[in-house]
Amino acid sequence: MIDVIKELLLFMRERKKFWLAPIIIVLLLMGLLIVFGGGSAVAPFIYTLF
């Protein structure tokens, strides 16, 4: 897993694709919200946000 992150950071630095960083961060945050919000007591409150 660390190798994938390392490769992604090297790619972004070499190709000057720094605009990808916010997109990747938002996707990771949304994924974490879905994973942790799906089976917890916080789920009804998360669903009201959307």
N, CA, C and O atoms as a Tripos MOL2 file, in Angstrom:
@<TRIPOS>MOLECULE
protein
  200   199    50     0     0
PROTEIN
NO_CHARGES

@<TRIPOS>ATOM
      1 N           0.8260   -1.1930    0.0000 N.3       1 MET1
      2 CA          0.0000    0.0000    0.0000 C.3       1 MET1
      3 C           0.8710    1.2580    0.0000 C.2       1 MET1
      4 O           0.5580    2.2380   -0.6760 O.2       1 MET1
      5 N           1.9410    1.2210    0.7460 N.am      2 ILE2
      6 CA          2.8450    2.3760    0.7970 C.3       2 ILE2
      7 C           3.4880    2.6110   -0.5670 C.2       2 ILE2
      8 O           3.7300    3.7540   -0.9550 O.2       2 ILE2
      9 N           3.7640    1.5260   -1.2930 N.am      3 ASP3
     10 CA          4.3730    1.6590   -2.6210 C.3       3 ASP3
     11 C           3.4470    2.3850   -3.5900 C.2       3 ASP3
     12 O           3.9060    3.1600   -4.4290 O.2       3 ASP3
     13 N           2.1570    2.1390   -3.4770 N.am      4 VAL4
     14 CA          1.1970    2.8010   -4.3640 C.3       4 VAL4
     15 C           1.1800    4.3000   -4.0880 C.2       4 VAL4
     16 O           1.1810    5.1050   -5.0190 O.2       4 VAL4
     17 N           1.1640    4.6670   -2.8390 N.am      5 ILE5
     18 CA          1.1650    6.0900   -2.4750 C.3       5 ILE5
     19 C           2.4710    6.7500   -2.9090 C.2       5 ILE5
     20 O           2.4730    7.8760   -3.4060 O.2       5 ILE5
     21 N           3.5750    6.0400   -2.7180 N.am      6 LYS6
     22 CA          4.8790    6.5690   -3.1260 C.3       6 LYS6
     23 C           4.9310    6.7790   -4.6390 C.2       6 LYS6
     24 O           5.4090    7.8110   -5.1100 O.2       6 LYS6
     25 N           4.4390    5.7980   -5.3960 N.am      7 GLU7
     26 CA          4.4100    5.9230   -6.8620 C.3       7 GLU7
     27 C           3.5320    7.0900   -7.3000 C.2       7 GLU7
     28 O           3.8850    7.8220   -8.2240 O.2       7 GLU7
     29 N           2.3930    7.2630   -6.6410 N.am      8 LEU8
     30 CA          1.4860    8.3550   -6.9900 C.3       8 LEU8
     31 C           2.1390    9.7120   -6.7290 C.2       8 LEU8
     32 O           2.0360   10.6250   -7.5480 O.2       8 LEU8
     33 N           2.8060    9.8370   -5.5920 N.am      9 LEU9
     34 CA          3.4790   11.1030   -5.2830 C.3       9 LEU9
     35 C           4.6320   11.3810   -6.2450 C.2       9 LEU9
     36 O           4.8300   12.5240   -6.6580 O.2       9 LEU9
     37 N           5.3900   10.3530   -6.6010 N.am     10 LEU10
     38 CA          6.4730   10.5320   -7.5690 C.3      10 LEU10
     39 C           5.9350   10.9220   -8.9380 C.2      10 LEU10
     40 O           6.5210   11.7630   -9.6200 O.2      10 LEU10
     41 N           4.8240   10.3180   -9.3450 N.am     11 PHE11
     42 CA          4.1980   10.6600  -10.6200 C.3      11 PHE11
     43 C           3.7500   12.1170  -10.6280 C.2      11 PHE11
     44 O           3.9880   12.8500  -11.5880 O.2      11 PHE11
     45 N           3.0940   12.5240   -9.5350 N.am     12 MET12
     46 CA          2.5960   13.8980   -9.4740 C.3      12 MET12
     47 C           3.7470   14.9000   -9.4870 C.2      12 MET12
     48 O           3.6400   15.9600  -10.1040 O.2      12 MET12
     49 N           4.8380   14.5730   -8.8130 N.am     13 ARG13
     50 CA          5.9800   15.4900   -8.7850 C.3      13 ARG13
     51 C           6.6810   15.5510  -10.1310 C.2      13 ARG13
     52 O           7.0760   16.6280  -10.5760 O.2      13 ARG13
     53 N           6.8380   14.4110  -10.7820 N.am     14 GLU14
     54 CA          7.5710   14.3650  -12.0510 C.3      14 GLU14
     55 C           6.7830   14.9940  -13.1910 C.2      14 GLU14
     56 O           7.3440   15.7080  -14.0220 O.2      14 GLU14
     57 N           5.4860   14.7280  -13.2290 N.am     15 ARG15
     58 CA          4.6470   15.2150  -14.3360 C.3      15 ARG15
     59 C           3.9870   16.5580  -14.0580 C.2      15 ARG15
     60 O           3.2510   17.0700  -14.9020 O.2      15 ARG15
     61 N           4.2380   17.1360  -12.8880 N.am     16 LYS16
     62 CA          3.6480   18.4240  -12.4880 C.3      16 LYS16
     63 C           2.1220   18.3650  -12.4960 C.2      16 LYS16
     64 O           1.4560   19.2700  -12.9980 O.2      16 LYS16
     65 N           1.5870   17.3010  -11.9400 N.am     17 LYS17
     66 CA          0.1340   17.1090  -11.8810 C.3      17 LYS17
     67 C          -0.3700   17.3530  -10.4590 C.2      17 LYS17
     68 O          -1.0820   16.5170   -9.9030 O.2      17 LYS17
     69 N          -0.0110   18.4730   -9.8790 N.am     18 PHE18
     70 CA         -0.3780   18.7590   -8.5030 C.3      18 PHE18
     71 C          -1.8720   19.0110   -8.3360 C.2      18 PHE18
     72 O          -2.3800   18.9560   -7.2170 O.2      18 PHE18
     73 N          -2.5830   19.2850   -9.4260 N.am     19 TRP19
     74 CA         -4.0140   19.5000   -9.3430 C.3      19 TRP19
     75 C          -4.7470   18.1970   -9.0310 C.2      19 TRP19
     76 O          -5.9320   18.2250   -8.6980 O.2      19 TRP19
     77 N          -4.0710   17.0690   -9.1320 N.am     20 LEU20
     78 CA         -4.6980   15.7880   -8.7910 C.3      20 LEU20
     79 C          -4.8300   15.5960   -7.2860 C.2      20 LEU20
     80 O          -5.6860   14.8300   -6.8410 O.2      20 LEU20
     81 N          -4.0180   16.2610   -6.5040 N.am     21 ALA21
     82 CA         -4.0090   16.0630   -5.0500 C.3      21 ALA21
     83 C          -5.3640   16.3630   -4.4030 C.2      21 ALA21
     84 O          -5.8380   15.5370   -3.6220 O.2      21 ALA21
     85 N          -6.0110   17.4950   -4.6810 N.am     22 PRO22
     86 CA         -7.3170   17.7370   -4.0470 C.3      22 PRO22
     87 C          -8.3730   16.7120   -4.4570 C.2      22 PRO22
     88 O          -9.2240   16.3410   -3.6490 O.2      22 PRO22
     89 N          -8.3210   16.2620   -5.6870 N.am     23 ILE23
     90 CA         -9.2830   15.2640   -6.1500 C.3      23 ILE23
     91 C          -9.0930   13.9530   -5.3910 C.2      23 ILE23
     92 O         -10.0630   13.3310   -4.9590 O.2      23 ILE23
     93 N          -7.8510   13.5450   -5.2350 N.am     24 ILE24
     94 CA         -7.5540   12.2990   -4.5280 C.3      24 ILE24
     95 C          -7.9470   12.4060   -3.0580 C.2      24 ILE24
     96 O          -8.4860   11.4550   -2.4930 O.2      24 ILE24
     97 N          -7.6880   13.5390   -2.4420 N.am     25 ILE25
     98 CA         -8.0390   13.7270   -1.0330 C.3      25 ILE25
     99 C          -9.5440   13.6790   -0.8380 C.2      25 ILE25
    100 O         -10.0240   13.0490    0.1050 O.2      25 ILE25
    101 N         -10.2940   14.3320   -1.7130 N.am     26 VAL26
    102 CA        -11.7580   14.3170   -1.6020 C.3      26 VAL26
    103 C         -12.2990   12.9060   -1.8050 C.2      26 VAL26
    104 O         -13.2030   12.4880   -1.0820 O.2      26 VAL26
    105 N         -11.7670   12.1710   -2.7670 N.am     27 LEU27
    106 CA        -12.2120   10.7970   -2.9790 C.3      27 LEU27
    107 C         -11.9220    9.9130   -1.7680 C.2      27 LEU27
    108 O         -12.7530    9.0880   -1.3890 O.2      27 LEU27
    109 N         -10.7580   10.0820   -1.1650 N.am     28 LEU28
    110 CA        -10.4260    9.3110    0.0340 C.3      28 LEU28
    111 C         -11.3460    9.6560    1.2010 C.2      28 LEU28
    112 O         -11.7920    8.7690    1.9290 O.2      28 LEU28
    113 N         -11.6270   10.9360    1.3760 N.am     29 LEU29
    114 CA        -12.5240   11.3410    2.4570 C.3      29 LEU29
    115 C         -13.9380   10.8190    2.2550 C.2      29 LEU29
    116 O         -14.5860   10.3890    3.2100 O.2      29 LEU29
    117 N         -14.4150   10.8530    1.0280 N.am     30 MET30
    118 CA        -15.7510   10.3150    0.7380 C.3      30 MET30
    119 C         -15.7830    8.8110    0.9800 C.2      30 MET30
    120 O         -16.7700    8.2910    1.5020 O.2      30 MET30
    121 N         -14.7340    8.1150    0.6120 N.am     31 GLY31
    122 CA        -14.6630    6.6760    0.8420 C.3      31 GLY31
    123 C         -14.6630    6.3460    2.3240 C.2      31 GLY31
    124 O         -15.3460    5.4180    2.7580 O.2      31 GLY31
    125 N         -13.8970    7.1060    3.1040 N.am     32 LEU32
    126 CA        -13.8860    6.8970    4.5540 C.3      32 LEU32
    127 C         -15.2450    7.2000    5.1720 C.2      32 LEU32
    128 O         -15.6750    6.5080    6.0960 O.2      32 LEU32
    129 N         -15.9140    8.2140    4.6770 N.am     33 LEU33
    130 CA        -17.2440    8.5600    5.1740 C.3      33 LEU33
    131 C         -18.2260    7.4310    4.9080 C.2      33 LEU33
    132 O         -19.0560    7.1170    5.7610 O.2      33 LEU33
    133 N         -18.1410    6.8260    3.7500 N.am     34 ILE34
    134 CA        -19.0310    5.7180    3.4150 C.3      34 ILE34
    135 C         -18.7170    4.4880    4.2590 C.2      34 ILE34
    136 O         -19.6260    3.8320    4.7680 O.2      34 ILE34
    137 N         -17.4400    4.1770    4.4060 N.am     35 VAL35
    138 CA        -17.0530    2.9770    5.1570 C.3      35 VAL35
    139 C         -17.4220    3.1040    6.6320 C.2      35 VAL35
    140 O         -18.0320    2.1980    7.2000 O.2      35 VAL35
    141 N         -17.0610    4.2050    7.2450 N.am     36 PHE36
    142 CA        -17.3020    4.3560    8.6760 C.3      36 PHE36
    143 C         -18.7300    4.7840    8.9920 C.2      36 PHE36
    144 O         -19.2310    4.5130   10.0840 O.2      36 PHE36
    145 N         -19.3780    5.4380    8.0640 N.am     37 GLY37
    146 CA        -20.7450    5.9010    8.3240 C.3      37 GLY37
    147 C         -21.8070    4.8670    8.0430 C.2      37 GLY37
    148 O         -22.9370    5.0080    8.5130 O.2      37 GLY37
    149 N         -21.4870    3.8390    7.2970 N.am     38 GLY38
    150 CA        -22.4760    2.8390    6.9240 C.3      38 GLY38
    151 C         -22.9510    1.9670    8.0600 C.2      38 GLY38
    152 O         -24.1340    1.6330    8.1260 O.2      38 GLY38
    153 N         -22.0650    1.5910    8.9500 N.am     39 GLY39
    154 CA        -22.4450    0.6700    9.9980 C.3      39 GLY39
    155 C         -22.3740    1.2400   11.3890 C.2      39 GLY39
    156 O         -22.2220    0.4850   12.3500 O.2      39 GLY39
    157 N         -22.4750    2.5180   11.5300 N.am     40 SER40
    158 CA        -22.3420    3.1080   12.8640 C.3      40 SER40
    159 C         -23.6220    3.8310   13.2640 C.2      40 SER40
    160 O         -24.5690    3.9300   12.4830 O.2      40 SER40
    161 N         -23.6300    4.3270   14.4770 N.am     41 ALA41
    162 CA        -24.7830    5.0670   14.9880 C.3      41 ALA41
    163 C         -24.8590    6.4700   14.3870 C.2      41 ALA41
    164 O         -25.8640    7.1620   14.5530 O.2      41 ALA41
    165 N         -23.8140    6.8880   13.6970 N.am     42 VAL42
    166 CA        -23.7720    8.2200   13.0940 C.3      42 VAL42
    167 C         -24.4320    8.2260   11.7150 C.2      42 VAL42
    168 O         -24.6660    9.2920   11.1460 O.2      42 VAL42
    169 N         -24.7300    7.0550   11.1790 N.am     43 ALA43
    170 CA        -25.2530    6.9240    9.8150 C.3      43 ALA43
    171 C         -26.4780    7.8020    9.5440 C.2      43 ALA43
    172 O         -26.5060    8.4540    8.5000 O.2      43 ALA43
    173 N         -27.4940    7.8610   10.4180 N.am     44 PRO44
    174 CA        -28.6530    8.7270   10.1060 C.3      44 PRO44
    175 C         -28.2790   10.1980    9.9610 C.2      44 PRO44
    176 O         -28.9000   10.9200    9.1810 O.2      44 PRO44
    177 N         -27.2760   10.6460   10.7000 N.am     45 PHE45
    178 CA        -26.8680   12.0430   10.6030 C.3      45 PHE45
    179 C         -26.0760   12.3080    9.3300 C.2      45 PHE45
    180 O         -26.1570   13.3960    8.7610 O.2      45 PHE45
    181 N         -25.3180   11.3250    8.8850 N.am     46 ILE46
    182 CA        -24.5620   11.4820    7.6400 C.3      46 ILE46
    183 C         -25.5130   11.5210    6.4550 C.2      46 ILE46
    184 O         -25.3070   12.2940    5.5190 O.2      46 ILE46
    185 N         -26.5600   10.6880    6.4880 N.am     47 TYR47
    186 CA        -27.5040   10.6530    5.3840 C.3      47 TYR47
    187 C         -28.2700   11.9680    5.2360 C.2      47 TYR47
    188 O         -28.6960   12.3110    4.1330 O.2      47 TYR47
    189 N         -28.4470   12.7010    6.3250 N.am     48 THR48
    190 CA        -29.1440   13.9770    6.2270 C.3      48 THR48
    191 C         -28.2830   15.0470    5.5600 C.2      48 THR48
    192 O         -28.8110   16.0460    5.0720 O.2      48 THR48
    193 N         -26.9670   14.8500    5.5330 N.am     49 LEU49
    194 CA        -26.0980   15.8200    4.8660 C.3      49 LEU49
    195 C         -26.2990   15.8110    3.3660 C.2      49 LEU49
    196 O         -26.1240   16.8310    2.6990 O.2      49 LEU49
    197 N         -26.6690   14.6540    2.8370 N.am     50 PHE50
    198 CA        -26.8090   14.5160    1.4020 C.3      50 PHE50
    199 C         -28.2650   14.4840    1.0760 C.2      50 PHE50
    200 O         -28.6350   14.3720   -0.0930 O.2      50 PHE50
@<TRIPOS>BOND
     1     1     2 1
     2     2     3 1
     3     3     4 2
     4     3     5 am
     5     5     6 1
     6     6     7 1
     7     7     8 2
     8     7     9 am
     9     9    10 1
    10    10    11 1
    11    11    12 2
    12    11    13 am
    13    13    14 1
    14    14    15 1
    15    15    16 2
    16    15    17 am
    17    17    18 1
    18    18    19 1
    19    19    20 2
    20    19    21 am
    21    21    22 1
    22    22    23 1
    23    23    24 2
    24    23    25 am
    25    25    26 1
    26    26    27 1
    27    27    28 2
    28    27    29 am
    29    29    30 1
    30    30    31 1
    31    31    32 2
    32    31    33 am
    33    33    34 1
    34    34    35 1
    35    35    36 2
    36    35    37 am
    37    37    38 1
    38    38    39 1
    39    39    40 2
    40    39    41 am
    41    41    42 1
    42    42    43 1
    43    43    44 2
    44    43    45 am
    45    45    46 1
    46    46    47 1
    47    47    48 2
    48    47    49 am
    49    49    50 1
    50    50    51 1
    51    51    52 2
    52    51    53 am
    53    53    54 1
    54    54    55 1
    55    55    56 2
    56    55    57 am
    57    57    58 1
    58    58    59 1
    59    59    60 2
    60    59    61 am
    61    61    62 1
    62    62    63 1
    63    63    64 2
    64    63    65 am
    65    65    66 1
    66    66    67 1
    67    67    68 2
    68    67    69 am
    69    69    70 1
    70    70    71 1
    71    71    72 2
    72    71    73 am
    73    73    74 1
    74    74    75 1
    75    75    76 2
    76    75    77 am
    77    77    78 1
    78    78    79 1
    79    79    80 2
    80    79    81 am
    81    81    82 1
    82    82    83 1
    83    83    84 2
    84    83    85 am
    85    85    86 1
    86    86    87 1
    87    87    88 2
    88    87    89 am
    89    89    90 1
    90    90    91 1
    91    91    92 2
    92    91    93 am
    93    93    94 1
    94    94    95 1
    95    95    96 2
    96    95    97 am
    97    97    98 1
    98    98    99 1
    99    99   100 2
   100    99   101 am
   101   101   102 1
   102   102   103 1
   103   103   104 2
   104   103   105 am
   105   105   106 1
   106   106   107 1
   107   107   108 2
   108   107   109 am
   109   109   110 1
   110   110   111 1
   111   111   112 2
   112   111   113 am
   113   113   114 1
   114   114   115 1
   115   115   116 2
   116   115   117 am
   117   117   118 1
   118   118   119 1
   119   119   120 2
   120   119   121 am
   121   121   122 1
   122   122   123 1
   123   123   124 2
   124   123   125 am
   125   125   126 1
   126   126   127 1
   127   127   128 2
   128   127   129 am
   129   129   130 1
   130   130   131 1
   131   131   132 2
   132   131   133 am
   133   133   134 1
   134   134   135 1
   135   135   136 2
   136   135   137 am
   137   137   138 1
   138   138   139 1
   139   139   140 2
   140   139   141 am
   141   141   142 1
   142   142   143 1
   143   143   144 2
   144   143   145 am
   145   145   146 1
   146   146   147 1
   147   147   148 2
   148   147   149 am
   149   149   150 1
   150   150   151 1
   151   151   152 2
   152   151   153 am
   153   153   154 1
   154   154   155 1
   155   155   156 2
   156   155   157 am
   157   157   158 1
   158   158   159 1
   159   159   160 2
   160   159   161 am
   161   161   162 1
   162   162   163 1
   163   163   164 2
   164   163   165 am
   165   165   166 1
   166   166   167 1
   167   167   168 2
   168   167   169 am
   169   169   170 1
   170   170   171 1
   171   171   172 2
   172   171   173 am
   173   173   174 1
   174   174   175 1
   175   175   176 2
   176   175   177 am
   177   177   178 1
   178   178   179 1
   179   179   180 2
   180   179   181 am
   181   181   182 1
   182   182   183 1
   183   183   184 2
   184   183   185 am
   185   185   186 1
   186   186   187 1
   187   187   188 2
   188   187   189 am
   189   189   190 1
   190   190   191 1
   191   191   192 2
   192   191   193 am
   193   193   194 1
   194   194   195 1
   195   195   196 2
   196   195   197 am
   197   197   198 1
   198   198   199 1
   199   199   200 2
@<TRIPOS>SUBSTRUCTURE
     1 MET1         2 RESIDUE 1 A MET
     2 ILE2         6 RESIDUE 1 A ILE
     3 ASP3        10 RESIDUE 1 A ASP
     4 VAL4        14 RESIDUE 1 A VAL
     5 ILE5        18 RESIDUE 1 A ILE
     6 LYS6        22 RESIDUE 1 A LYS
     7 GLU7        26 RESIDUE 1 A GLU
     8 LEU8        30 RESIDUE 1 A LEU
     9 LEU9        34 RESIDUE 1 A LEU
    10 LEU10       38 RESIDUE 1 A LEU
    11 PHE11       42 RESIDUE 1 A PHE
    12 MET12       46 RESIDUE 1 A MET
    13 ARG13       50 RESIDUE 1 A ARG
    14 GLU14       54 RESIDUE 1 A GLU
    15 ARG15       58 RESIDUE 1 A ARG
    16 LYS16       62 RESIDUE 1 A LYS
    17 LYS17       66 RESIDUE 1 A LYS
    18 PHE18       70 RESIDUE 1 A PHE
    19 TRP19       74 RESIDUE 1 A TRP
    20 LEU20       78 RESIDUE 1 A LEU
    21 ALA21       82 RESIDUE 1 A ALA
    22 PRO22       86 RESIDUE 1 A PRO
    23 ILE23       90 RESIDUE 1 A ILE
    24 ILE24       94 RESIDUE 1 A ILE
    25 ILE25       98 RESIDUE 1 A ILE
    26 VAL26      102 RESIDUE 1 A VAL
    27 LEU27      106 RESIDUE 1 A LEU
    28 LEU28      110 RESIDUE 1 A LEU
    29 LEU29      114 RESIDUE 1 A LEU
    30 MET30      118 RESIDUE 1 A MET
    31 GLY31      122 RESIDUE 1 A GLY
    32 LEU32      126 RESIDUE 1 A LEU
    33 LEU33      130 RESIDUE 1 A LEU
    34 ILE34      134 RESIDUE 1 A ILE
    35 VAL35      138 RESIDUE 1 A VAL
    36 PHE36      142 RESIDUE 1 A PHE
    37 GLY37      146 RESIDUE 1 A GLY
    38 GLY38      150 RESIDUE 1 A GLY
    39 GLY39      154 RESIDUE 1 A GLY
    40 SER40      158 RESIDUE 1 A SER
    41 ALA41      162 RESIDUE 1 A ALA
    42 VAL42      166 RESIDUE 1 A VAL
    43 ALA43      170 RESIDUE 1 A ALA
    44 PRO44      174 RESIDUE 1 A PRO
    45 PHE45      178 RESIDUE 1 A PHE
    46 ILE46      182 RESIDUE 1 A ILE
    47 TYR47      186 RESIDUE 1 A TYR
    48 THR48      190 RESIDUE 1 A THR
    49 LEU49      194 RESIDUE 1 A LEU
    50 PHE50      198 RESIDUE 1 A PHE
